[in-house]
Structures are given as C-alpha cells and as structure tokens.
C-alpha cells in the first residue's frame, strides 16, 4: 500500500472537540500550471444520494470549469469520469459498485480516461479497502473534506499515471471561496451548515460529513441575494440538521433568525431540509407562519412511531413531542404539506411497535413518506445489535406502510381538484413538449397543458385531475 495515500479512519471521523470550526476564505487555490489543464477535455459526473451530494457535485463541476474542463452528459466521450457517492443505504453502495464495474470496459478502451470516485462512501474504511483490492481501474479516490484539493489531485493522477488516494477524516472547516456551477436555473441549493453531531445509532452521516459547523449568516444572505440577481426563484437551505444552525458559532443567531433573514431578501420561494424534530423550536414555527415566501411544506423525519424504538435509534424525542410540533404547524398553517422518513425492520422491532408507526401515519396523514427497510451501516452502533426480524417480515411491513402512504397521498392530492395553484415551471416533458411540469408551494408535482408558460416562471394552474404522487392541470 502506498505510504503517501491518506486513507479514511473511522476513529478519527467520530472524534469531536469543542474547538470552533474555522471559516476559510482563501483555502481554495488553483496553481497556475493547472488553470488550463482541462482545456479541450470533457468531464462527466454522476451523483448518488441526497441534496448535499448534489450540492457537492455543483462545487466539483465549478472547480473543473475553472481548470478548463467542460461538462458532458455523454459518458463515452468523457476524459474524466467522477462518481459522487452516497453511503446512507446499502442499496446506494451496491449501485456505486455496480457502476464502477460497468466502467471497467470503458477504461480498457480508453486507457487515458481518468476514473475518480468521491463522496460519502469514500469516508468508509471498508469501502476504500474494497476499491483498492478489487477495482484497480479506479485512478482517484477523494472524500467529502478535501474537495478543495481537486485541482492538485486530478493533476497528480493524470500526470503520474498512478493511483491517487486522499481522504481526510476530520471534524472539518467551512470553506467559503469554492466555485460553483449550478445545475439548474430556477432553484438553488444553499448550504447553511455541514456535518452532524446527533449520532443516531443507525446513521453513518456523522462519520462521513464531520461535526456540525455553520456558515456565517452574512455569507448565506450574500449567496441568496446573488442567486436572486441571477434570476433564481427558489432557494433551499441545506444541512444535515438545519435547525441546529448556529449552535457551534457561539452567537445569538439561530435557524429561526436565519430563516427570517432569508425570507426578507424577497426571493420568491424559500425551503429548507432536513430538520430534526429534537431542535424544532416554537420560534421556527412562528417564522414559517409569518412569511408568505417560506413555503408551507415541511420535511420532518420521524423514523419510527414507537418511543422505545426511537430511544434505541438515539433520536432524542418522543412520539408525543413529535405530534406536538406537527399540531402547532397545522394550527398556524392548515394547508401545510408534510413528508417524512420511516425505517421499518429496525433490529427487534415487534409487530406492536410497527403498528404504532402506522398509527402515527394515520394521525399525520403525510403527503409523502420516504420509506426504507433498515440497512446496517458498518461502524454504527445499530450494526452490532442482534436482529431477530426476518427479511420476509421487513418486506411485508414495508408493503403495508407503502400502501398506507399511497392512501393518504391520493387523499391529500384530491383536495386540489378544481383549485387554482401557483406553479414554478421547471420545463417541458421529454415525452410531450406541449406538457410542462413544475411544483406548487406545497411541493406537489404538477403536469399541465401549456399556453404561454416559460421556464423559471410562477404561473396559475387549475388542477383537473389528481394522481397518487402528482397532479394534472392546465395553465390559466
């Protein structure tokens, strides 16, 4: 094994100190010899996983643009391929390894092709070890904490013709001078913080993303105003746990104050994800209800409807306190839409405990739920728990839950029939150019017949038909 490689360490990744993270404003630099290195070269990036990964992909694309590279959607024509990975579920990792295997033939056909793998999976010791042993056609491996070193890493891997590995396992800092290539023109992700300190027993994110560290409010507001000037209509404030914002800064600003400040920029639509029920304050509820441009759609992951399971998961709230948040939001915003995350088949979950989850779904009538069978993540406490729930039982519970989700999703959508809603236009359908799509303020997907609509415009649409997970309408 190369002594110059920087490999991931789970022990270092879980370390936490009270040291405040540094705000780095000059850390990212492209040396002169690397600024035109990508001229006449194409890169292809495929991102797996959550919004944080997508936002990382925009930064990676921005860096490569400054090196002279151009982005392509044709993987066969690329000189540099980057797989930006997710570690949250076993299924996501299997997809990545499948893609790595599929690319072997392309590497054989194009020996000068540079294949890079990055993201959350690369922060896992076992994953990197597997790639080093079984996939010699991977040229470059880097993690979530050293994206700013990408110019040097690409340059080194290209010229040395040797495998390059650099993965930092650390608490992390905030780097403010990274470039970005936005993948959209109307909606933008805005990081407000990074990392997570919750250490839920099933979750790998605190190990792959580092500790909670917030950006300064003025930097966030400057970014939102810049996006507004560029014509963006919607921003989503992004973090692993957005409502923990500011706790690490030892300042008075918290997420409620930040949310109000973003709304006061006047940008048309403000969203946020993901929020943790344990940190959801009354001030947040009041701010969301006060500003019309904060969208009435809340993603509030519950994971389970049973208090004993929640305790074993390390979630730090109860079903009763969760329902209290839900009730407060419904009281001040009766038309608010809700989505959630639920895991079925957590180690030793009983039939009675699963039924309590169904009871909570019946109480909240969610508009959508992202449902998962429990997936053990190596190195997390839950992975060491004895699990006596059979896979057959887990799959059966998932099916029952999904049927309940569909029931309430359709009922909620049917309430929109013959209503006129505001839709932010995404663009035409690939199958039918006369049909456009976009989203309501409550995050409902609408496919509609177009008259004069254009992309990045908020228009009036009358809903004529309701499906389980989308609406059909016509432009007024």
DRENVOLO-914968 format. One record per residue (C-alpha): x, y, z; chain. Coordinates in pm, whole numbers, m for minus. Layout:
# residues N
X | Y | Z | A
...
***
This chain:
# residues 476
0 | 0 | 0 | A
133 | 345 | m95 | A
267 | 527 | 212 | A
169 | 862 | 58 | A
m201 | 777 | 48 | A
m429 | 942 | 301 | A
m684 | 675 | 396 | A
m1008 | 716 | 594 | A
m1019 | 643 | 966 | A
m1347 | 574 | 1146 | A
m1187 | 653 | 1482 | A
m1075 | 997 | 1363 | A
m1411 | 1060 | 1193 | A
m1615 | 1016 | 1512 | A
m1387 | 1242 | 1718 | A
m1549 | 1564 | 1843 | A
m1393 | 1861 | 2020 | A
m1530 | 2194 | 2142 | A
m1296 | 2380 | 1909 | A
m1487 | 2618 | 1684 | A
m1451 | 2543 | 1313 | A
m1255 | 2791 | 1108 | A
m1408 | 2995 | 828 | A
m1158 | 2953 | 542 | A
m1182 | 3229 | 280 | A
m861 | 3171 | 84 | A
m803 | 2797 | 114 | A
m907 | 2703 | m239 | A
m639 | 2786 | m495 | A
m571 | 2661 | m847 | A
m196 | 2676 | m919 | A
m109 | 2846 | m1247 | A
7 | 2524 | m1415 | A
m335 | 2367 | m1351 | A
m565 | 2650 | m1465 | A
m575 | 2540 | m1830 | A
m509 | 2172 | m1767 | A
m864 | 2075 | m1869 | A
m873 | 2271 | m2195 | A
m1033 | 2062 | m2472 | A
m1117 | 1793 | m2216 | A
m1462 | 1678 | m2102 | A
m1580 | 1561 | m1761 | A
m1885 | 1357 | m1668 | A
m2023 | 1349 | m1313 | A
m2284 | 1115 | m1174 | A
m2418 | 1189 | m828 | A
m2584 | 935 | m600 | A
m2784 | 1020 | m288 | A
m2907 | 1328 | m111 | A
m2919 | 1702 | m179 | A
m2585 | 1753 | 0 | A
m2423 | 1526 | m258 | A
m2588 | 1719 | m541 | A
m2455 | 2044 | m398 | A
m2106 | 1888 | m371 | A
m2141 | 1792 | m736 | A
m2204 | 2156 | m826 | A
m1884 | 2253 | m646 | A
m1685 | 1980 | m820 | A
m1820 | 2099 | m1156 | A
m1730 | 2459 | m1069 | A
m1372 | 2362 | m984 | A
m1329 | 2163 | m1304 | A
m1469 | 2452 | m1509 | A
m1202 | 2678 | m1363 | A
m943 | 2421 | m1472 | A
m1072 | 2449 | m1828 | A
m1281 | 2132 | m1838 | A
m1627 | 2127 | m1998 | A
m1913 | 1913 | m1871 | A
m2071 | 1645 | m2089 | A
m2376 | 1423 | m2046 | A
m2220 | 1161 | m2276 | A
m2015 | 934 | m2054 | A
m1846 | 767 | m2351 | A
m1691 | 1096 | m2465 | A
m1558 | 1197 | m2122 | A
m1188 | 1229 | m2041 | A
m1266 | 1240 | m1668 | A
m1549 | 1048 | m1500 | A
m1644 | 1125 | m1140 | A
m1880 | 909 | m935 | A
m2004 | 1120 | m642 | A
m2128 | 863 | m392 | A
m2377 | 816 | m106 | A
m2331 | 591 | 197 | A
m2668 | 624 | 367 | A
m2809 | 288 | 249 | A
m2662 | m43 | 140 | A
m2860 | m23 | m184 | A
m2689 | 305 | m274 | A
m2347 | 149 | m221 | A
m2438 | m153 | m434 | A
m2536 | 79 | m719 | A
m2200 | 254 | m699 | A
m2002 | m68 | m705 | A
m2212 | m185 | m998 | A
m2130 | 135 | m1186 | A
m1759 | 102 | m1105 | A
m1767 | m249 | m1250 | A
m1954 | m133 | m1561 | A
m1690 | 131 | m1631 | A
m1406 | m118 | m1650 | A
m1469 | m184 | m2020 | A
m1461 | 189 | m2096 | A
m1129 | 223 | m1913 | A
m986 | m65 | m2116 | A
m1099 | 101 | m2438 | A
m969 | 445 | m2331 | A
m651 | 394 | m2124 | A
m606 | 771 | m2074 | A
m951 | 803 | m1919 | A
m935 | 921 | m1557 | A
m1188 | 750 | m1329 | A
m1246 | 919 | m992 | A
m1472 | 814 | m703 | A
m1558 | 1059 | m426 | A
m1826 | 1143 | m169 | A
m1955 | 980 | 147 | A
m1869 | 621 | 59 | A
m1502 | 717 | 37 | A
m1509 | 818 | 404 | A
m1561 | 450 | 495 | A
m1254 | 234 | 561 | A
m1408 | m85 | 425 | A
m1525 | 78 | 102 | A
m1187 | 227 | 16 | A
m1013 | m101 | 102 | A
m1250 | m288 | m132 | A
m1185 | m48 | m419 | A
m809 | m69 | m371 | A
m819 | m450 | m373 | A
m1080 | m524 | m638 | A
m1102 | m225 | m873 | A
m756 | m126 | m999 | A
m910 | 75 | m1284 | A
m1015 | 347 | m1034 | A
m748 | 618 | m1060 | A
m852 | 872 | m797 | A
m1027 | 847 | m460 | A
m1112 | 1153 | m250 | A
m1356 | 1235 | 29 | A
m1602 | 1498 | 144 | A
m1346 | 1706 | 335 | A
m1091 | 1762 | 60 | A
m1292 | 1865 | m246 | A
m1092 | 2192 | m241 | A
m780 | 1989 | m331 | A
m939 | 1855 | m651 | A
m713 | 2050 | m895 | A
m399 | 1906 | m738 | A
m549 | 1556 | m718 | A
m663 | 1549 | m1082 | A
m329 | 1691 | m1194 | A
m132 | 1435 | m994 | A
m341 | 1137 | m1100 | A
m327 | 1240 | m1467 | A
46 | 1307 | m1494 | A
181 | 1039 | m1262 | A
m37 | 766 | m1413 | A
m51 | 625 | m1061 | A
m346 | 578 | m831 | A
m409 | 877 | m605 | A
m592 | 847 | m271 | A
m666 | 1136 | m35 | A
m945 | 1111 | 221 | A
m943 | 1333 | 530 | A
m1122 | 1205 | 840 | A
m1174 | 1518 | 1046 | A
m1427 | 1746 | 1209 | A
m1399 | 1986 | 916 | A
m1396 | 2359 | 848 | A
m1610 | 2593 | 638 | A
m1452 | 2686 | 305 | A
m1609 | 2997 | 155 | A
m1417 | 3055 | m169 | A
m1516 | 2744 | m363 | A
m1658 | 2796 | m714 | A
m1990 | 2651 | m821 | A
m2166 | 2550 | m1141 | A
m2539 | 2549 | m1070 | A
m2718 | 2257 | m1236 | A
m3047 | 2448 | m1255 | A
m3164 | 2797 | m1345 | A
m3466 | 2848 | m1120 | A
m3392 | 2652 | m800 | A
m3072 | 2650 | m599 | A
m2931 | 2464 | m301 | A
m2769 | 2689 | m40 | A
m2556 | 2522 | 226 | A
m2610 | 2681 | 566 | A
m2418 | 2421 | 767 | A
m2230 | 2097 | 730 | A
m2199 | 1777 | 930 | A
m2399 | 1626 | 1215 | A
m2344 | 1565 | 1586 | A
m2660 | 1364 | 1656 | A
m2501 | 1018 | 1609 | A
m2828 | 831 | 1560 | A
m2734 | 468 | 1613 | A
m2815 | 360 | 1256 | A
m2663 | 657 | 1071 | A
m2324 | 686 | 902 | A
m2351 | 1060 | 824 | A
m2168 | 1194 | 1134 | A
m1872 | 979 | 1030 | A
m1876 | 1083 | 664 | A
m1961 | 1454 | 699 | A
m1789 | 1561 | 1020 | A
m1919 | 1773 | 1303 | A
m2191 | 2037 | 1284 | A
m2039 | 2360 | 1157 | A
m2236 | 2664 | 1045 | A
m2166 | 2928 | 786 | A
m2193 | 3291 | 891 | A
m2534 | 3445 | 831 | A
m2391 | 3726 | 619 | A
m2229 | 3476 | 379 | A
m2557 | 3288 | 339 | A
m2756 | 3606 | 278 | A
m2498 | 3728 | 25 | A
m2532 | 3399 | m164 | A
m2913 | 3420 | m164 | A
m2904 | 3779 | m291 | A
m2659 | 3679 | m564 | A
m2889 | 3398 | m674 | A
m3180 | 3639 | m674 | A
m2988 | 3876 | m901 | A
m2912 | 3585 | m1134 | A
m3284 | 3515 | m1170 | A
m3333 | 3219 | m936 | A
m3684 | 3199 | m793 | A
m3633 | 2941 | m518 | A
m3364 | 2853 | m266 | A
m3350 | 2551 | m38 | A
m3144 | 2600 | 278 | A
m2943 | 2284 | 315 | A
m2790 | 2097 | 606 | A
m2791 | 1755 | 769 | A
m2986 | 1918 | 1054 | A
m3072 | 2276 | 957 | A
m3246 | 2365 | 1281 | A
m2919 | 2311 | 1473 | A
m2781 | 2605 | 1275 | A
m2571 | 2849 | 1475 | A
m2519 | 2637 | 1787 | A
m2149 | 2597 | 1708 | A
m2091 | 2968 | 1640 | A
m2143 | 3082 | 1999 | A
m2353 | 3365 | 1855 | A
m2714 | 3472 | 1903 | A
m2820 | 3376 | 1550 | A
m3024 | 3057 | 1530 | A
m3212 | 2892 | 1244 | A
m3535 | 3083 | 1305 | A
m3350 | 3415 | 1275 | A
m3161 | 3298 | 966 | A
m3484 | 3177 | 804 | A
m3647 | 3515 | 864 | A
m3344 | 3697 | 719 | A
m3350 | 3483 | 405 | A
m3724 | 3544 | 362 | A
m3667 | 3918 | 398 | A
m3440 | 3918 | 91 | A
m3767 | 3894 | m103 | A
m3672 | 3588 | m307 | A
m3992 | 3422 | m427 | A
m3963 | 3087 | m254 | A
m3770 | 2962 | 49 | A
m3749 | 2598 | 156 | A
m3525 | 2406 | 395 | A
m3412 | 2049 | 453 | A
m3356 | 1850 | 663 | A
m3499 | 1942 | 1001 | A
m3469 | 1729 | 1315 | A
m3772 | 1712 | 1547 | A
m3549 | 1748 | 1853 | A
m3440 | 2102 | 1754 | A
m3771 | 2225 | 1607 | A
m3848 | 2538 | 1811 | A
m4163 | 2746 | 1857 | A
m3970 | 3036 | 1703 | A
m3928 | 2830 | 1386 | A
m4299 | 2760 | 1374 | A
m4378 | 3130 | 1410 | A
m4130 | 3238 | 1142 | A
m4257 | 2980 | 893 | A
m4613 | 3101 | 950 | A
m4520 | 3470 | 929 | A
m4352 | 3488 | 587 | A
m4552 | 3410 | 274 | A
m4239 | 3322 | 77 | A
m4142 | 3043 | 321 | A
m4316 | 2750 | 160 | A
m4584 | 2560 | 357 | A
m4410 | 2226 | 314 | A
m4219 | 2059 | 596 | A
m4000 | 1751 | 571 | A
m3991 | 1622 | 929 | A
m3828 | 1278 | 956 | A
m3979 | 1064 | 1233 | A
m3813 | 724 | 1151 | A
m4048 | 531 | 1385 | A
m4377 | 579 | 1565 | A
m4268 | 385 | 1874 | A
m4091 | 552 | 2167 | A
m3878 | 251 | 2258 | A
m3750 | 220 | 1901 | A
m3684 | 595 | 1887 | A
m3480 | 566 | 2207 | A
m3272 | 279 | 2067 | A
m3225 | 479 | 1746 | A
m3090 | 769 | 1953 | A
m3344 | 1013 | 1811 | A
m3385 | 1217 | 2136 | A
m3758 | 1292 | 2102 | A
m4080 | 1107 | 2168 | A
m4384 | 1042 | 1952 | A
m4576 | 1281 | 2177 | A
m4329 | 1568 | 2127 | A
m4323 | 1497 | 1753 | A
m4702 | 1519 | 1735 | A
m4689 | 1844 | 1929 | A
m4468 | 2002 | 1660 | A
m4698 | 1868 | 1390 | A
m5006 | 2007 | 1566 | A
m4850 | 2352 | 1609 | A
m4760 | 2374 | 1241 | A
m5105 | 2255 | 1135 | A
m5268 | 2508 | 1364 | A
m5085 | 2809 | 1218 | A
m5080 | 2670 | 860 | A
m5380 | 2441 | 800 | A
m5280 | 2388 | 438 | A
m4922 | 2287 | 516 | A
m4796 | 1967 | 350 | A
m4578 | 1718 | 535 | A
m4333 | 1449 | 434 | A
m4122 | 1221 | 649 | A
m3871 | 934 | 660 | A
m3960 | 600 | 816 | A
m3743 | 292 | 870 | A
m3912 | m46 | 905 | A
m3748 | m356 | 1045 | A
m3511 | m185 | 1286 | A
m3340 | m456 | 1497 | A
m3601 | m641 | 1705 | A
m3894 | m419 | 1603 | A
m4209 | m601 | 1711 | A
m4547 | m616 | 1537 | A
m4686 | m388 | 1807 | A
m4410 | m132 | 1755 | A
m4466 | m135 | 1381 | A
m4838 | m84 | 1440 | A
m4757 | 230 | 1641 | A
m4573 | 363 | 1336 | A
m4886 | 302 | 1128 | A
m5089 | 479 | 1398 | A
m4867 | 787 | 1363 | A
m4908 | 780 | 985 | A
m5284 | 769 | 1038 | A
m5256 | 1070 | 1268 | A
m5037 | 1285 | 1043 | A
m5183 | 1190 | 702 | A
m4848 | 1260 | 538 | A
m4838 | 1385 | 180 | A
m4537 | 1163 | 121 | A
m4303 | 936 | 316 | A
m3962 | 808 | 211 | A
m3977 | 450 | 337 | A
m3683 | 216 | 389 | A
m3604 | m128 | 519 | A
m3336 | m95 | 787 | A
m2991 | m115 | 632 | A
m2699 | m178 | 872 | A
m2403 | 54 | 823 | A
m2066 | m85 | 924 | A
m1922 | 100 | 1223 | A
m2253 | 228 | 1361 | A
m2387 | 103 | 1697 | A
m2701 | m44 | 1538 | A
m2491 | m268 | 1313 | A
m2381 | m456 | 1626 | A
m2737 | m515 | 1751 | A
m2890 | m862 | 1732 | A
m3177 | m855 | 1483 | A
m3448 | m1118 | 1502 | A
m3677 | m965 | 1238 | A
m3679 | m1175 | 923 | A
m3637 | m1016 | 582 | A
m3977 | m1154 | 483 | A
m4136 | m969 | 776 | A
m3948 | m649 | 691 | A
m4062 | m660 | 329 | A
m4420 | m727 | 436 | A
m4413 | m429 | 673 | A
m4270 | m208 | 401 | A
m4552 | m308 | 166 | A
m4816 | m236 | 431 | A
m4660 | 102 | 506 | A
m4632 | 196 | 138 | A
m5000 | 118 | 83 | A
m5087 | 348 | 373 | A
m4862 | 619 | 226 | A
m5034 | 594 | m112 | A
m5377 | 616 | 52 | A
m5306 | 949 | 221 | A
m5102 | 1086 | m69 | A
m5401 | 1041 | m301 | A
m5648 | 1179 | m47 | A
m5434 | 1491 | 2 | A
m5394 | 1539 | m373 | A
m5767 | 1506 | m435 | A
m5820 | 1817 | m220 | A
m5655 | 2017 | m501 | A
m5917 | 1926 | m763 | A
m6058 | 2238 | m933 | A
m5825 | 2456 | m725 | A
m5602 | 2722 | m883 | A
m5242 | 2693 | m761 | A
m4913 | 2876 | m819 | A
m4661 | 2658 | m1001 | A
m4290 | 2728 | m1052 | A
m4226 | 2598 | m1404 | A
m3940 | 2350 | m1444 | A
m3978 | 2288 | m1816 | A
m4138 | 2068 | m2083 | A
m4185 | 1695 | m2060 | A
m3934 | 1484 | m2251 | A
m4218 | 1281 | m2398 | A
m4452 | 1565 | m2488 | A
m4332 | 1922 | m2544 | A
m4684 | 2058 | m2502 | A
m4692 | 1929 | m2142 | A
m4489 | 2120 | m1884 | A
m4417 | 2037 | m1520 | A
m4346 | 2230 | m1203 | A
m4413 | 2241 | m830 | A
m4666 | 2412 | m608 | A
m4571 | 2587 | m285 | A
m4660 | 2263 | m103 | A
m4412 | 2068 | m321 | A
m4678 | 1898 | m533 | A
m4559 | 1797 | m879 | A
m4797 | 1930 | m1146 | A
m4804 | 1829 | m1512 | A
m5004 | 2079 | m1710 | A
m5106 | 2187 | m2057 | A
m4911 | 2495 | m2151 | A
m5027 | 2816 | m2320 | A
m4766 | 3084 | m2262 | A
m4555 | 2948 | m1976 | A
m4178 | 2959 | m1977 | A
m3914 | 2801 | m1756 | A
m3848 | 2977 | m1423 | A
m4187 | 3148 | m1422 | A
m4450 | 3120 | m1148 | A
m4789 | 3075 | m1315 | A
m5150 | 2997 | m1228 | A
m5262 | 2639 | m1299 | A
m5606 | 2489 | m1248 | A
m5594 | 2130 | m1121 | A
m5814 | 1899 | m1325 | A
m5701 | 1554 | m1210 | A
m5531 | 1405 | m903 | A
m5295 | 1108 | m911 | A
m5122 | 945 | m614 | A
m4797 | 1137 | m638 | A
m4869 | 1416 | m888 | A
m5139 | 1647 | m1016 | A
m5263 | 1725 | m1367 | A
m5382 | 2070 | m1467 | A
m5398 | 2342 | m1728 | A
m5248 | 2687 | m1735 | A
m5496 | 2965 | m1668 | A
***
